[in-house]
Structure formats: structure tokens, C-alpha cells
Amino acid sequence: MDTESHRDLKLLEAVEKDSRVTQRGLATKLGIALGLTNIYLKRLVRKGYIKCVNVQSNRISYLITPRGIAEKARLTYEFMDYSLHLYGEVRQHLRAVLQECAAADRRVAIYGRGEAAELAYLSLKEFGLEPVAIFDVEGGHEFLGMPVRPLGEHTQIEYDLMIVATLERPGQQVAALVNDGVPVDKLFPLRQEVPPRRRPAPELAKTGTGDDG
């Protein structure tokens, strides 16, 4: 599922759940700029998935239409199918590495505390491993009964591998972790980046070497 379809689904879900939600609230839920949220909403209105209702002179309410409900159902099915395939790929990718970690008695930490972190934790347990630490940007939380440490404390923990527990494209997050001092050779993103295809080199024109006269 591409980013645009996923945002459409999130917007339709949010509007169906609360017709009084504001554009600012939607922007916060999606983690995108307010202006971009406005563009997405206008596009959904044009397609007939959402309609705007003026409830006050300065207040707009968003209502999902029957057509929007049908589109949300279609996108939900698409997202579930996509998620199942993605989870399968991630799990296979993770198991191969954790098998090596278990054999070499390597110490594994997890960065993150969402669903992807739960997947990483369960995979660790399958191989008889326990995470040496759970990190996040800020500490003070708990993850499956374990304290979550702020990332700044990663130098206080001995670890050989840090699983970057996100199902999003990991490029920006990996760059941020490296910027915060985490050695790049210790980082293991759950999701592999697919390298862009190289364009074939253009064929060099064959030049003749015949005599002129």
C-alpha cells in the first residue's frame, strides 16, 4: 500500500470516528503538515468520500459519505493484505539474523516500543534471547514490563545489535540514530530498503577504423 492510500485510510477512519475533528487534529494524527492535510481533505471531498457541513459561521464538520465508507472498507482490506505480506517478510528477515545472534551469544537491544517492537521481542524469545535494553527517543515508559530507556543512555549498555523496530521505511530513522552516536554497523532495521534499480549503461557506439583512401 502506498503512502497516499494509507493516509486516505487514516483520514476516512478519523472522520468516521469523530465528525468534529479539526484539520489540525487530523494533521497531528497523521504526523504531517497542516497544509498537506488540507490538500488530502479537499481531494477526498472532490471524490465524494467526505462532505463538509457548516455547523457554525467559523466551524466546519466533516462527514464520511456512503461512497467514503465503501472506499474505507476497500482500503482496509488492501492494508490488511499488505500488512500480512510485510509482516511475513520482516519476520523471515529477522529470524535469519536472530538465529546467528543466538548461536554467537550476541546481545540485542530494541529501539522502539510499538507493534514492530513487539514483533521483534517475540522473535527474540523464540531463540531464547532477552533484549538487553529497550530504547526510545525518551524514556520513562514501560514495554512489556521492561523499562524504556532514553536513547541517550545507549552508551551505558553493552549491546552488539540494535533492532530498529519500525515497519516504515527506515532510512530517516537510521540516519537519526547514527547522528545520535549509535554505530551504524550495530543497527539492524526490521525492514530492508530496496535499492533503486541501476539503469543499464548506454552502449558505446562502435566506430569504424577503415582507411580513407
C-alpha positions in Angstrom: 0.0 0.0 0.0 1.5 3.4 -1.0 1.7 6.4 1.4 -1.1 8.2 -0.3 -3.6 5.3 0.1 -2.6 4.8 3.7 -3.2 8.5 4.5 -6.6 8.3 2.8 -7.5 5.4 5.0 -6.4 7.2 8.2 -8.3 10.3 7.2 -11.5 8.4 6.5 -11.2 6.4 9.7 -10.7 9.6 11.7 -13.6 11.4 10.1 -15.9 8.4 10.6 -14.9 8.2 14.3 -15.3 12.0 15.0 -17.1 14.3 12.6 -15.9 17.3 14.8 -12.3 16.6 14.3 -10.3 19.6 13.1 -7.8 19.8 10.3 -5.1 20.5 13.0 -6.2 17.3 14.8 -6.1 15.3 11.6 -2.6 16.7 10.9 -1.4 15.5 14.3 -2.9 12.1 13.9 -1.2 11.6 10.5 2.0 13.3 11.5 2.0 15.6 8.5 1.9 19.3 7.9 -1.4 21.2 8.2 -1.3 22.4 4.6 -0.8 18.8 3.3 -3.7 17.7 5.4 -5.9 20.3 3.8 -4.8 19.1 0.3 -5.7 15.5 1.2 -9.1 16.5 2.6 -10.0 18.6 -0.5 -9.1 15.6 -2.7 -11.4 13.3 -0.7 -14.2 15.9 -0.9 -13.8 16.1 -4.7 -14.0 12.3 -4.9 -17.2 12.3 -2.9 -15.8 10.4 0.1 -16.2 13.2 2.5 -18.5 16.2 2.6 -18.2 19.5 4.5 -21.0 20.9 6.6 -21.0 24.4 8.1 -22.2 24.0 11.6 -21.3 27.5 12.6 -20.0 30.5 10.8 -16.4 29.6 11.6 -16.8 25.9 12.2 -16.8 23.1 9.6 -17.8 19.5 10.3 -16.6 16.6 8.1 -18.9 13.7 7.4 -18.0 10.5 5.7 -20.4 9.6 2.8 -21.7 6.1 1.8 -19.2 6.2 -1.0 -16.5 7.0 1.5 -17.5 4.1 3.8 -17.2 1.8 0.8 -13.7 3.2 -0.1 -12.6 2.8 3.6 -13.6 -0.8 3.5 -11.7 -1.4 0.3 -8.6 0.4 1.7 -8.8 -1.5 5.0 -8.8 -4.8 3.1 -5.9 -3.6 1.0 -4.0 -2.5 4.1 -4.6 -5.8 5.9 -3.3 -7.8 2.9 -0.3 -5.5 2.6 0.4 -5.8 6.4 0.3 -9.6 6.3 2.8 -9.8 3.5 5.0 -7.2 5.1 4.9 -9.0 8.5 5.9 -12.2 6.8 8.8 -10.7 5.0 10.0 -8.8 8.2 9.7 -12.0 10.3 11.7 -14.1 7.9 14.3 -11.3 7.6 14.5 -11.0 11.4 14.7 -14.8 12.2 17.7 -15.3 9.9 19.7 -12.6 11.9 18.5 -13.7 15.3 19.5 -17.3 14.6 23.1 -16.1 14.1 22.8 -13.9 17.3 21.7 -16.8 19.4 24.5 -19.0 18.1 27.1 -16.3 18.7 25.6 -15.3 22.1 25.2 -11.7 20.8 23.5 -9.1 22.9 20.5 -7.5 21.3 18.7 -4.2 22.1 15.5 -2.8 20.6 14.8 0.7 19.5 11.0 1.5 19.6 8.0 0.3 21.6 5.2 -0.1 19.2 3.8 -3.1 17.3 7.0 -3.6 15.4 8.9 -3.8 18.7 6.5 -6.4 19.9 7.2 -8.4 16.8 11.0 -8.1 17.4 10.6 -9.1 21.1 8.5 -12.2 20.3 11.1 -13.2 17.7 13.9 -12.8 20.2 12.0 -15.0 22.7 11.7 -17.8 20.0 15.5 -18.1 20.0 15.8 -17.9 23.8 17.1 -14.4 23.8 16.2 -11.4 26.0 16.7 -7.8 24.9 19.4 -6.2 27.0 17.5 -2.9 26.8 14.6 -1.2 25.2 15.3 2.3 23.9 13.2 5.2 22.6 13.7 8.9 22.0 12.5 9.5 25.5 12.4 7.1 28.4 10.1 6.9 31.3 7.7 4.3 29.7 7.3 0.6 30.0 7.3 -2.0 27.3 6.0 -5.5 28.2 7.0 -4.9 31.8 10.5 -3.6 30.9 11.6 0.0 31.4 12.2 2.0 28.3 15.4 3.9 28.4 16.1 7.2 26.6 18.3 6.8 23.6 20.9 9.0 25.1 21.7 6.1 27.5 22.8 3.7 24.8 26.4 4.2 25.6 25.8 2.8 29.2 24.6 -0.5 27.8 26.7 -3.2 26.2 25.0 -4.5 23.1 26.1 -6.0 19.8 22.9 -5.2 17.8 20.1 -2.7 18.0 16.9 -3.6 16.2 15.3 -0.6 14.6 11.7 -1.6 15.3 9.7 0.2 12.6 7.7 -1.0 9.6 8.1 2.3 7.9 11.0 3.0 5.5 13.9 3.1 8.0 16.2 5.4 6.1 15.5 8.6 8.1 15.3 6.8 11.5 18.6 5.1 10.9 20.2 8.4 9.9 18.9 10.0 13.1 20.2 7.1 15.3 23.6 7.4 13.6 23.5 11.1 14.2 22.9 10.4 17.9 26.0 8.3 18.1 24.7 4.7 17.5 27.3 2.9 15.4 25.9 2.2 12.0 27.3 -1.4 12.0 25.2 -2.2 15.1 21.9 -1.1 13.6 19.5 -3.7 12.1 16.3 -2.2 10.5 13.4 -4.6 10.6 12.5 -3.6 7.0 15.1 -3.8 4.3 15.4 -0.9 2.0 15.1 -1.9 -1.7 17.9 -0.4 -3.6 16.9 1.5 -6.7 17.5 -0.3 -9.9 20.5 0.7 -11.8 19.9 1.8 -15.4 21.9 -0.2 -17.9 24.9 1.6 -19.1 24.3 3.0 -22.6 26.1 1.1 -25.3 29.1 2.8 -26.8 28.8 3.4 -30.5 31.2 1.3 -32.4 33.5 3.5 -34.5 34.9 2.3 -37.8 38.7 2.2 -38.3 38.7 1.8 -42.1 41.2 3.7 -44.3 40.1 6.8 -46.2 41.8 6.1 -49.4 
